[in-house]
Amino acid sequence: MNNKKKRGCIMHLAEILFFVVMFFLILSPVYGEERNTLEKSTNAPFNVSEVIEKVTHHPIREGERIVIKDRVYTAYFDERGVVLKARETKGDAEDLVIPIIGKPEIRDGKVVYQTKYSEIAFEGTNCGLRYRQLMNHRHESRLHHYGNIAKLKNEKVTEWSRQGEFLIDTNVVYVPAPLYQGSPSVAFDGTNYLVVWQDERNAYSDIYGARVSQSGTVLDPSGIPISTAAYDQYSPSVAFDGTNYLVVWQDERSWSDDIYGARVSQSGTVLDPSGIPISTAAYYQESPSVAFDGTNYLVVWEDGRGSSYDIYGARVSQSGVVLDTSGIPISTATNNQWSPSVAFDGTNYLVVWEDKRSGSSSDSDIYGARVSQSGVVLDPSGILISTAAYYQESPSVAFDGTNYLVVRQGYRSGSWDIYGARVSQSGTVLDTVGIPISTATNSQWFPSVAFDGTNYLVVWTDGRSASSWDIYGARVSQSGTVLDTSGIPISTAAYGQYSPSVAFDGTNYLVVWQDERSGSDIYGARVSQSGVVLDTTGIAISTATNNQHSPSVAFDGTNYLVVWEDERNGSYYDIYGARVSQSGTVLDPSGILISTAAYYQESPSVAFDGTNYLVVWEDWRSGSWDIYGAWVNPSGVVIDSFPVSEQPRNQLSPALAHGSGNQLLITYSGWVDYINGHPANTMRIWGKFYPFPGIQEGARGKIQEARLEVYPNPFRNAVSIKFQIPNQKVVSRQYSIVSNNGVASSQKSVVSIKIYDATGRLVKSFSLTTDYCVLGSIVWDGTDDLGRRLPSGVYLVRLETDGFKQIEKAILLR
């Protein structure tokens, strides 16, 4: 069907899963007759995963964390189906179960899922997953609707409460509506970053951007309005050509979706303020993607000018001229084509996509076409890469210096397999029936590939053993030969192995995974370039008591560092790690304790900056999800740990980007109520550089002088006063705030912060008692000691402790 996709929706994967789960959970409480238990299905527990896979390309995974109404659940599979196991001890949280009855059906291009009382159709949109209640025998008026979700709590988050963080988008919003900024994209020009996003500050969705310097300064604090044309603009993408950026997006100024773009200079000037109309053809043009070939840009998109979606493109010169004003019809076959992916071989592009020209609602194929740098589609009818039966999905393309390798998941024999095909630079499919990388019994999912300069190594989760999931892999040569036709059994231990992650050290690969042979542990194995598993029984990286999950691995040039979430200390997860040598020796058999704070620390990610590792994770120690991090040196010593973001409400989905030198940019999503005293009530895109500028979070060691920071400055409603004090011996970072009227406890150090007006009159004082405090902060709300609002003016903030003094100026604006 050629349904127009819903716009302006921003939803994280966790929210998508939350949405699906919450809908199913309503069914039993609504009827009030049965508990949320399942009727056993002949192919449980895979129905739900298959439904979500077809719609969102991301099935629920074993061990995945889901937050429902501030309670934490973990997804497991058993004979009942998908079980959400309660992980919190507080309250009356119970295990929850997603109902499964029978197989899903395909009707009119939708996946219809049968529950006990109703039928539900899942629909993919630009924002992820929606459901529609198609039929309900008993409560139609209540449940016949489209569903959506939001997760909000009542704590207040303001711009000034962020310590050491900066808003990439700092515009003032004067209406208290839940407006959003999302879908960020970032590029680096060698000096600064340009971050672009879709922005609803003006009610409709516009395209804004901001430059961020390598020192962490937001050079455009109000944002750069790249496009504020009528109606909605969304889904921006940005690339840099050596002189300027090109930002492209979907645009509704003419009541249908078109493709527009604009060049932005390195100084932040929008060179095309009215936008460049790249495609304004009839009906809808959507999902643009852009690449630069050294001379021109090639923009490709999904195009609805025909009776179904096709693949079109257009070249745009560096001067902003559209060289193909009618568009280049890359694929105009019948029915839909979507999910294009593009690679460049030095001469031409290869664009590949999923293709529905066969007309079957239960079938999709893989097609491609080469496009020259001059904009000529060299294969106007498309290159038929795979027309195998049933679903061929999620194509991805890479170039190895001679040929392309296109890999995919294929559902051709009643289960999912891993296939590939090489395509030459001349457009010839060298493997017309496909390369069966893995067609073992049952299903194989989640392939991951690395190239070692000679061969590819593809690894995946494998279900050929009906009793468990295993880790398999196979090498594929550049000539298209699967060197390991039966697969390399990297781990076939009892029960399940999941979530493989792989790194290459220049000689061998290290594959790590979550292993349930004796509980849930972290195992790994080295695999040589010749495909030999050097550790056939696996390397027991962590077999501590209770569960270990979600490993991640990085290599520092000498050793690997594997990090994971760890339950050895009780019912909550901590972050542990261990170094593994290139010879497979676990250098830290008891693990490196990276974080054992209260409650949950989960989903670690690790990267090496050339000197040390940075580990970041989601952290529940304060009753909501924050972002914390730790600095681990190559010797396995945790040099420092620190909050990246610990503000009220949830901080989610940290991501790392390596910039110049040892700089890493950490980005994540966070809520903000007020900006400069005005209601915002919206999600913002936050960024923070590592190493952190200014006062360091969690600083340790000997500090020679007192330091004081006041931010934001000037301020309107409140200001954060942050300090470091000298010390000779550090035993704690904890501090307590005692008002000037309170009684301080007997501590070894007292920090005094006093605020004076311009006449020298003391208007406010704070006393902090601490054990050798290194780092602390308070918030001043602009009132005096009697709680009266102070007028606008210049105030002096004075820090005193153990003979050390520091003064900073604060400007209050009313």
C-alpha positions in Angstrom: 0.0 0.0 0.0 1.1 3.5 -0.7 0.2 4.9 2.7 1.8 8.2 3.7 3.9 7.8 6.8 3.1 9.8 9.9 5.5 12.7 10.5 7.0 14.5 13.4 7.2 11.5 15.8 10.4 10.8 17.7 10.6 7.6 19.5 13.6 5.7 20.9 13.9 1.9 20.5 13.2 1.5 24.2 10.0 3.4 23.8 9.0 1.3 20.8 9.4 -1.9 22.9 7.7 -0.2 25.8 4.7 0.7 23.6 4.3 -2.9 22.3 4.5 -4.3 25.8 2.1 -1.8 27.3 -0.5 -2.5 24.7 -0.4 -6.2 25.3 -0.5 -5.8 29.0 -3.7 -3.8 28.9 -5.6 -6.7 27.5 -5.9 -8.8 30.6 -6.5 -6.0 33.2 -9.3 -4.5 30.9 -11.3 -7.7 31.0 -10.5 -8.5 34.6 -11.1 -12.2 34.2 -7.7 -13.8 33.7 -4.1 -13.0 34.6 -1.5 -12.2 32.0 -0.6 -15.8 31.1 -0.2 -17.2 27.7 -1.7 -20.0 25.8 1.1 -22.1 24.5 1.9 -21.6 20.8 3.5 -24.2 18.6 6.2 -21.7 17.6 6.5 -19.6 20.7 8.5 -17.7 21.6 9.4 -16.4 18.2 6.1 -15.0 17.0 6.5 -11.6 18.7 10.1 -11.3 17.5 9.1 -12.1 13.9 6.3 -9.5 14.0 8.5 -6.8 15.3 11.3 -7.8 12.9 9.1 -7.5 9.9 7.9 -4.0 10.9 10.9 -2.4 12.7 13.8 -4.7 11.8 14.7 -4.9 15.5 13.2 -7.9 17.4 13.1 -8.2 21.2 16.3 -9.8 22.3 17.0 -12.0 25.2 18.2 -10.0 28.2 16.9 -6.7 26.8 16.0 -4.1 29.5 12.5 -2.5 29.2 11.3 0.3 31.5 7.5 0.4 32.2 6.1 3.0 34.5 9.5 3.4 36.2 9.8 -0.3 36.8 12.6 -2.2 35.2 12.0 -5.5 33.4 14.2 -7.9 31.5 12.9 -9.8 28.4 13.4 -13.6 28.4 12.0 -16.4 26.3 10.4 -19.5 27.7 7.6 -21.8 26.9 5.0 -19.1 27.7 6.4 -16.6 25.2 8.2 -13.4 25.9 8.4 -12.9 29.6 9.3 -9.6 31.2 10.9 -10.4 34.5 10.6 -7.8 37.2 14.1 -6.6 38.3 13.2 -4.2 41.1 12.7 -5.3 44.7 10.6 -2.2 45.7 6.9 -2.1 45.2 4.8 -5.0 44.0 6.3 -5.4 40.5 5.4 -8.8 39.0 6.6 -10.7 36.0 4.7 -9.8 32.9 4.0 -11.9 29.8 3.3 -10.8 26.2 0.3 -12.9 25.0 1.0 -15.2 22.0 -1.7 -17.2 20.2 -0.8 -18.7 16.8 1.1 -17.4 13.9 0.9 -13.8 12.6 -0.8 -13.4 9.3 -0.1 -11.0 6.4 -3.2 -9.0 5.3 -3.0 -6.2 2.8 0.7 -5.7 3.5 0.2 -5.6 7.3 1.2 -8.1 9.9 -1.9 -9.1 11.8 -1.3 -10.6 15.3 -3.9 -12.7 17.1 -4.4 -12.2 20.8 -7.1 -13.9 23.0 -9.7 -11.2 22.5 -8.7 -9.2 19.5 -6.6 -8.8 16.4 -3.9 -6.2 16.2 -2.1 -4.8 13.1 1.4 -3.4 13.5 2.3 -0.5 11.2 5.8 0.7 10.5 6.2 4.5 10.4 9.0 7.0 10.4 8.9 7.0 14.2 8.9 3.2 14.6 5.9 1.1 15.5 2.2 1.8 16.0 -0.6 -0.6 16.6 -4.2 -0.5 15.5 -6.9 -2.5 17.1 -8.7 -4.1 14.2 -11.3 -6.1 16.0 -12.4 -6.4 19.7 -15.3 -8.6 20.7 -15.9 -7.2 24.1 -14.5 -3.7 24.6 -14.4 -2.2 21.1 -15.1 1.4 22.3 -12.2 1.4 24.6 -9.6 -0.3 22.6 -10.4 0.6 19.0 -7.8 3.3 18.4 -4.2 4.1 17.4 -1.7 3.9 20.2 1.2 6.0 21.2 3.2 6.4 24.4 5.2 8.9 26.4 7.3 8.4 29.6 7.4 11.5 31.8 8.1 12.1 35.5 7.5 15.1 37.6 11.1 16.2 38.5 12.2 19.5 37.0 15.1 19.7 34.7 16.5 23.2 33.8 19.3 24.4 31.7 21.2 25.7 34.7 21.0 22.4 36.5 23.3 20.7 34.1 26.8 20.5 35.5 29.6 20.4 32.9 27.1 19.7 30.1 26.0 21.9 27.3 22.8 22.2 25.3 23.5 21.8 21.6 20.0 23.4 21.1 19.4 26.3 23.6 16.5 28.2 22.0 13.9 29.8 24.3 10.5 28.2 24.0 7.6 30.4 25.4 4.9 27.8 25.3 4.7 25.0 27.8 3.6 22.4 25.2 5.6 19.2 24.8 7.7 20.2 21.8 10.5 18.2 20.6 13.9 18.4 19.0 15.2 15.2 17.6 16.8 13.2 14.8 20.2 14.8 15.2 22.9 14.4 12.5 26.4 15.6 12.9 29.4 16.2 10.7 32.9 17.5 11.4 34.7 20.0 9.2 38.2 19.7 10.7 37.7 22.6 13.1 34.1 22.5 14.4 31.1 20.1 14.4 27.8 21.0 12.8 24.9 19.3 14.5 21.5 19.5 12.7 18.1 18.4 13.9 14.4 18.7 13.4 12.9 21.4 15.8 9.3 22.1 16.9 10.0 25.4 18.7 7.6 27.1 16.2 4.8 24.5 16.5 5.7 23.0 13.1 8.9 21.0 12.6 11.8 23.0 11.2 15.4 22.3 10.5 17.9 23.9 12.9 21.6 23.5 13.5 24.4 24.6 15.7 28.2 24.6 15.4 30.1 23.1 18.4 33.8 23.8 18.8 36.3 21.2 19.9 36.5 23.0 23.3 32.8 22.3 23.8 31.5 25.8 23.1 28.1 26.0 21.4 28.9 28.7 18.8 25.3 29.2 17.9 23.4 29.0 21.3 20.0 29.9 19.8 20.5 27.6 16.9 20.9 28.3 13.2 17.5 28.3 11.5 18.4 26.3 8.3 14.8 25.9 7.2 11.7 27.5 8.8 9.5 27.2 5.7 5.7 26.6 6.0 4.5 23.4 7.6 6.9 20.6 8.5 10.5 19.9 7.6 12.2 16.8 9.2 14.7 14.0 8.9 17.8 16.1 8.1 21.1 14.6 7.0 24.4 16.5 6.7 27.6 16.1 4.8 30.7 18.2 4.3 32.5 18.8 1.0 35.7 20.4 2.2 34.3 23.9 2.0 30.6 23.9 3.0 28.1 21.6 4.4 25.0 20.3 2.5 22.0 19.7 4.7 19.1 17.8 3.1 15.6 17.0 4.5 12.0 16.2 3.8 9.9 19.3 3.3 6.1 19.8 3.4 5.9 23.5 2.4 3.8 22.5 -0.6 1.5 20.1 1.3 3.3 17.0 0.0 6.7 15.7 0.9 9.6 17.0 -1.2 13.3 16.9 -0.9 15.0 20.2 -0.1 18.5 21.1 0.9 20.7 24.1 1.9 24.4 24.8 2.1 25.8 26.0 5.4 29.2 27.6 5.5 31.8 26.8 8.1 31.0 30.2 9.7 27.4 29.0 10.2 25.9 31.1 7.4 23.0 29.5 5.6 23.9 30.1 2.0 20.5 29.0 0.6 17.9 30.5 3.1 14.9 29.6 0.9 16.3 26.1 0.4 17.3 24.3 -2.7 14.4 22.3 -4.2 16.1 19.1 -5.0 12.9 17.2 -5.9 9.4 18.7 -5.9 7.8 16.0 -8.0 4.2 14.9 -7.6 3.2 13.1 -4.4 5.8 12.2 -1.8 9.6 12.2 -1.8 11.0 10.8 1.5 14.0 9.5 3.5 16.8 11.3 1.7 20.4 10.1 2.0 23.5 12.0 0.7 27.0 11.1 -0.3 29.8 13.2 -1.7 32.1 11.9 -4.5 34.8 14.6 -4.4 33.0 16.7 -7.1 29.3 16.5 -6.5 26.8 15.3 -4.0 24.4 12.4 -4.8 21.1 12.6 -3.0 18.9 9.5 -3.1 15.4 9.1 -1.7 12.2 7.1 -1.7 9.8 8.6 -4.4 6.0 8.3 -4.6 5.4 10.1 -7.9 4.3 6.8 -9.5 1.8 4.4 -8.2 4.2 3.1 -5.6 7.4 4.1 -4.0 10.5 4.1 -6.2 14.2 5.0 -5.7 15.2 8.4 -7.2 18.3 10.5 -7.0 19.8 13.8 -8.1 23.3 15.2 -8.2 23.9 18.6 -6.5 27.0 20.6 -7.2 29.1 22.2 -4.5 27.7 25.6 -5.6 24.2 24.3 -4.8 23.0 23.7 -8.4 20.7 20.6 -8.9 22.2 18.9 -11.9 19.2 16.5 -12.4 16.1 18.7 -11.9 13.7 15.9 -12.8 15.5 13.4 -10.7 17.3 10.3 -11.7 14.9 7.3 -11.7 17.2 4.8 -10.1 14.4 2.3 -9.7 10.8 2.8 -11.0 9.6 -0.8 -10.9 6.0 -1.5 -9.8 5.1 -1.5 -6.2 7.4 -0.3 -3.5 11.1 0.0 -3.2 12.6 1.2 0.0 15.6 1.2 2.4 18.3 2.3 0.0 21.9 1.9 0.9 24.8 3.3 -1.1 28.5 2.8 -1.4 31.2 4.3 -3.7 33.9 2.3 -5.4 36.1 5.3 -6.6 34.3 5.5 -9.9 30.6 4.8 -9.5 28.0 4.4 -6.8 26.1 1.2 -6.1 22.7 1.8 -4.6 20.9 -1.3 -3.2 17.3 -1.6 -1.7 14.4 -3.8 -0.8 12.1 -4.2 -3.7 8.3 -5.1 -3.9 8.0 -5.1 -7.7 6.9 -8.8 -7.5 3.6 -7.6 -6.1 3.5 -10.3 -3.4 2.5 -9.1 0.1 4.7 -11.9 1.6 7.7 -11.3 -0.6 10.5 -8.7 -0.9 13.6 -8.8 -3.1 17.0 -7.1 -3.2 17.8 -4.9 -6.2 20.5 -2.5 -7.0 21.7 0.0 -9.6 25.0 1.7 -10.4 25.0 5.5 -10.7 27.9 7.3 -12.3 29.4 10.5 -11.0 27.8 12.3 -13.9 24.3 11.2 -12.7 23.7 8.4 -15.3 21.9 5.4 -14.0 23.9 2.6 -15.5 21.3 0.0 -14.7 17.9 1.6 -15.4 16.0 -1.7 -14.9 17.9 -2.4 -11.8 20.4 -5.2 -10.9 18.5 -8.2 -9.6 20.6 -9.2 -6.7 18.1 -11.6 -5.0 14.6 -12.6 -5.8 14.5 -15.7 -3.6 11.2 -16.7 -2.1 9.7 -14.7 0.8 11.5 -11.9 2.6 15.0 -10.6 1.7 15.6 -7.7 4.0 17.9 -5.0 5.3 20.5 -4.9 2.6 23.8 -3.4 3.4 26.7 -2.8 0.9 30.4 -2.5 1.3 33.4 -2.3 -1.1 36.6 -4.4 -0.6 38.7 -2.7 -3.2 37.6 -4.9 -6.1 34.0 -5.9 -5.6 31.0 -5.0 -3.5 29.6 -7.5 -1.0 25.9 -7.2 -0.3 24.7 -9.1 2.8 21.2 -9.6 4.0 18.8 -11.7 6.1 16.7 -14.0 4.0 13.4 -15.8 5.0 13.3 -18.2 2.1 12.8 -21.6 3.7 10.6 -21.0 6.7 13.4 -19.6 8.8 15.9 -16.7 8.7 19.2 -17.4 7.1 22.3 -15.3 6.3 23.0 -14.7 2.6 25.4 -12.5 0.6 26.2 -11.7 -3.0 29.2 -10.0 -4.7 28.5 -7.3 -7.3 31.4 -6.3 -9.6 32.2 -2.7 -10.4 30.6 -3.3 -13.8 27.3 -4.2 -12.2 27.5 -7.9 -12.6 26.1 -10.1 -9.8 28.8 -12.6 -9.4 26.7 -14.8 -7.2 23.3 -15.0 -8.9 21.7 -17.5 -6.5 23.4 -15.8 -3.5 26.1 -16.9 -1.2 24.5 -19.1 1.5 26.6 -17.9 4.3 24.5 -19.8 6.8 21.4 -21.9 5.9 21.5 -24.2 8.9 18.3 -25.5 10.4 16.1 -23.0 12.4 17.0 -19.4 12.2 20.2 -17.3 12.1 20.0 -13.6 13.0 21.9 -10.4 13.6 24.9 -10.9 11.3 28.0 -8.7 12.0 30.9 -8.5 9.6 34.5 -7.4 9.7 37.1 -7.3 7.0 40.7 -8.2 7.8 42.3 -7.1 4.6 42.1 -10.6 3.1 38.7 -12.1 4.0 35.4 -11.1 5.6 34.4 -12.7 8.9 30.6 -12.8 9.5 29.4 -13.7 12.9 25.8 -14.2 14.1 23.4 -15.7 16.7 22.5 -19.2 15.5 19.4 -21.3 16.3 20.3 -24.5 14.5 20.3 -26.3 17.9 16.7 -26.4 18.9 17.7 -26.4 22.6 19.8 -23.2 22.6 21.2 -20.3 20.6 24.8 -20.4 19.8 27.5 -18.2 18.3 28.6 -19.1 14.8 30.7 -17.4 12.2 32.0 -17.9 8.7 34.8 -16.4 6.6 33.9 -15.2 3.1 36.7 -14.7 0.7 36.9 -11.8 -1.7 36.1 -14.3 -4.5 32.8 -15.1 -2.8 33.7 -18.5 -1.4 32.4 -19.3 2.0 35.4 -20.8 3.5 33.5 -22.3 6.4 30.4 -23.8 4.8 29.1 -25.4 7.9 29.9 -22.3 9.9 32.5 -21.9 12.5 31.0 -23.0 15.8 32.5 -20.3 17.9 30.4 -21.4 20.9 28.0 -24.3 21.1 28.0 -24.6 24.9 24.8 -25.7 26.7 21.8 -23.4 26.8 22.1 -20.0 25.1 24.8 -17.7 23.8 23.7 -14.3 22.7 24.8 -10.8 21.7 28.2 -11.3 20.0 30.6 -8.4 19.7 33.8 -8.6 17.7 37.1 -6.7 17.4 40.2 -7.4 15.3 43.7 -6.9 16.7 45.7 -7.1 13.5 46.4 -10.8 13.8 43.2 -12.4 15.3 39.6 -11.6 16.0 38.2 -11.7 19.5 34.5 -12.5 19.6 32.8 -12.0 23.0 29.2 -13.0 24.0 26.8 -13.6 26.8 26.9 -17.2 27.8 24.3 -19.3 29.8 26.1 -22.6 30.1 26.2 -22.3 33.9 24.2 -19.2 34.6 24.7 -16.1 32.6 28.4 -15.3 32.2 30.8 -13.5 29.8 32.8 -15.7 27.4 35.0 -15.1 24.4 37.1 -16.8 21.8 39.8 -15.8 19.5 39.4 -16.6 15.9 42.3 -16.6 13.5 42.3 -15.1 10.1 42.3 -18.7 8.8 39.0 -19.4 10.7 40.4 -21.5 13.5 38.8 -21.0 16.8 41.8 -20.8 19.1 39.8 -21.2 22.3 37.3 -24.1 21.5 35.8 -24.2 25.0 35.7 -20.5 25.2 37.6 -18.1 27.4 35.8 -17.6 30.7 36.2 -13.9 30.9 33.7 -13.7 33.9 32.0 -16.5 35.7 31.1 -14.6 38.8 28.1 -15.4 40.8 24.7 -14.4 39.5 24.3 -12.9 36.0 26.6 -11.1 33.6 25.2 -9.5 30.4 25.8 -7.3 27.4 29.5 -7.4 26.7 31.4 -4.8 24.6 35.0 -5.1 23.5 37.7 -2.7 22.3 41.4 -3.1 21.5 44.2 -0.7 22.6 47.1 -2.0 20.4 48.3 -4.4 23.0 45.3 -5.9 24.9 41.5 -6.0 24.7 39.2 -4.6 27.3 35.9 -6.4 27.7 33.2 -4.6 29.7 29.8 -5.9 30.8 26.9 -5.5 33.3 27.4 -7.7 36.4 25.0 -9.0 39.1 27.6 -10.6 41.4 26.9 -8.2 44.3 23.2 -9.0 44.6 20.0 -8.2 42.7 21.4 -5.1 40.9 23.8 -4.8 38.0 27.2 -3.2 38.2 29.8 -2.5 35.6 32.8 -4.8 35.5 35.5 -5.3 33.0 38.6 -7.4 32.3 41.6 -7.2 30.0 42.3 -10.0 27.7 45.7 -10.4 26.1 46.2 -11.2 22.4 47.2 -14.7 23.6 43.8 -15.2 25.2 44.8 -14.8 28.8 42.4 -13.0 31.0 44.6 -10.6 32.8 41.9 -9.7 35.4 40.3 -13.0 36.4 38.3 -11.4 39.3 37.3 -8.6 37.1 37.9 -4.8 37.2 35.3 -3.1 39.4 34.4 -0.1 37.2 31.1 0.9 39.0 29.3 -0.7 42.0 27.0 2.2 42.8 23.5 1.6 44.2 20.8 0.0 42.0 21.4 -0.6 38.3 24.4 0.2 36.0 23.7 -1.3 32.5 24.5 -1.2 28.8 28.2 -0.4 28.9 30.0 0.8 25.8 33.8 1.1 25.5 36.2 2.9 23.2 39.9 3.6 23.2 41.1 7.1 22.7 44.7 6.4 21.9 45.8 6.6 25.5 43.0 5.3 27.8 39.7 3.6 27.5 36.4 5.4 28.1 33.6 3.3 29.4 30.1 4.9 29.6 26.8 3.3 30.8 23.2 4.0 31.9 23.0 4.3 35.7 20.0 4.0 38.0 21.7 5.0 41.3 19.5 8.1 41.8 16.1 6.4 40.9 16.2 7.4 37.2 18.5 6.7 34.3 21.6 8.8 34.2 24.8 8.6 32.2 28.0 7.8 34.0 31.5 7.1 32.8 34.9 5.8 33.9 38.4 6.3 32.7 40.4 3.0 32.6 44.1 2.9 31.6 45.7 0.1 29.6 47.0 -1.4 32.9 43.4 -2.0 34.0 43.4 0.7 36.6 40.2 2.8 37.0 41.7 6.2 37.1 38.5 8.1 37.6 34.7 7.7 37.5 32.3 10.5 37.1 28.8 11.5 36.2 28.4 12.4 32.6 24.8 13.5 33.2 22.9 12.9 36.5 20.0 15.3 36.2 16.3 14.5 37.1 14.4 12.4 34.7 16.0 9.8 32.4 19.2 10.4 30.5 19.3 7.7 27.8 21.2 6.3 24.9 24.8 7.6 25.3 26.8 7.5 22.1 30.5 8.2 21.6 32.2 9.9 18.6 36.0 10.2 18.5 37.2 13.6 17.4 40.7 15.1 17.1 43.4 13.7 19.3 42.0 12.0 22.4 38.7 13.9 22.3 35.4 12.1 22.5 32.0 13.6 22.1 29.3 12.0 24.3 25.8 12.7 23.1 22.5 11.7 24.7 18.9 12.6 25.1 17.6 14.6 28.1 14.5 16.5 29.2 14.4 20.2 30.0 11.5 22.2 31.6 12.9 25.7 31.5 15.5 27.6 29.5 16.4 31.1 30.7 13.3 31.1 32.9 10.9 30.3 30.1 8.9 27.0 29.9 10.3 24.5 27.4 8.9 21.1 28.4 10.8 19.2 25.7 13.5 16.7 25.0 16.8 18.3 24.0 20.0 16.9 22.4 22.8 17.3 24.9 26.5 17.0 24.3 29.6 16.7 26.5 33.2 16.5 25.5 35.6 14.1 27.1 38.1 14.9 28.5 35.8 17.4 30.3 36.7 21.1 30.0 36.9 23.2 33.1 36.3 21.6 36.5 36.4 17.8 36.0 33.6 15.6 37.3 35.0 13.2 39.9 38.5 14.8 40.0 40.9 13.0 42.2 44.4 13.3 43.5 46.2 16.4 44.8 44.6 19.8 43.9 47.0 22.7 44.3 44.4 25.6 44.3 40.7 26.3 44.8 38.6 26.6 41.8 35.1 28.1 41.4 32.7 28.1 38.5 29.3 29.9 38.1 27.0 28.7 35.3 25.0 30.0 33.5 26.2 33.5 33.8 24.3 35.8 33.4 21.3 33.9 34.9 17.6 34.6 35.5 16.1 32.1 38.0 18.9 30.0 39.3 22.6 29.4 39.0 24.9 26.4 39.6 27.9 27.2 41.8 30.5 24.5 41.3 33.8 24.2 43.1 37.0 22.2 43.6 39.0 22.6 46.8 42.7 21.8 47.6 43.4 18.7 49.5 46.2 16.5 50.8 44.3 13.3 51.3 41.2 12.3 49.4 39.0 9.7 51.1 35.5 10.8 49.9 33.7 12.9 47.3 30.5 13.1 49.4 29.2 16.4 50.9 26.1 17.7 52.6 24.6 21.1 52.3 23.7 22.8 55.6 21.9 26.2 55.6 23.3 29.1 57.6 20.6 28.5 60.2 21.4 24.8 60.5 23.8 22.8 62.7 26.7 21.3 60.8 27.8 17.8 61.7 31.4 17.3 62.9 33.3 16.8 59.7 37.0 17.3 58.9 36.5 20.2 56.4 34.1 23.1 56.1 33.4 24.8 52.8 31.8 28.3 53.0 30.1 30.0 50.0 29.0 33.6 50.6 27.2 35.9 48.2 27.6 39.7 48.3 25.8 42.4 46.4 27.6 45.2 44.6 27.7 47.3 47.9 29.5 44.5 49.7 26.5 43.5 51.8 26.2 39.8 52.6 22.9 38.5 51.1 23.3 34.7 51.1 25.5 32.1 52.7 25.9 28.4 52.5 27.9 26.0 54.7 29.0 22.6 53.3 30.5 20.0 55.6 32.6 17.3 54.0 35.3 14.7 54.4 38.1 16.1 52.3 35.7 17.1 49.6 37.3 17.5 46.1 34.2 18.4 44.0 30.9 19.9 45.0 28.1 22.1 43.7 25.1 24.0 45.0 22.3 25.9 43.3 21.4 29.4 44.2 17.9 30.6 43.3 18.6 34.3 43.5 17.0 34.9 46.9 18.6 36.2 50.1 18.8 34.4 53.5 15.2 35.4 54.2 13.9 33.9 51.0 13.3 37.3 49.3 13.9 37.7 45.6 16.9 39.8 44.9 16.9 42.4 42.1 19.0 42.4 39.0 22.6 43.3 39.4 26.2 42.1 39.9 26.9 39.7 42.8 30.1 38.3 44.1 30.4 34.6 45.0 33.1 33.9 47.5 34.4 30.4 48.3 36.4 29.9 51.5 37.9 26.6 52.9 41.0 25.8 55.0 42.7 29.1 54.3 41.9 29.1 50.5 39.7 31.7 48.9 38.2 32.2 45.5 35.8 34.9 44.1 33.7 34.8 41.0 31.2 37.3 39.6 27.5 36.4 39.0 25.1 38.6 37.0 21.4 38.2 37.9 18.9 39.4 35.2 15.2 39.8 36.1 
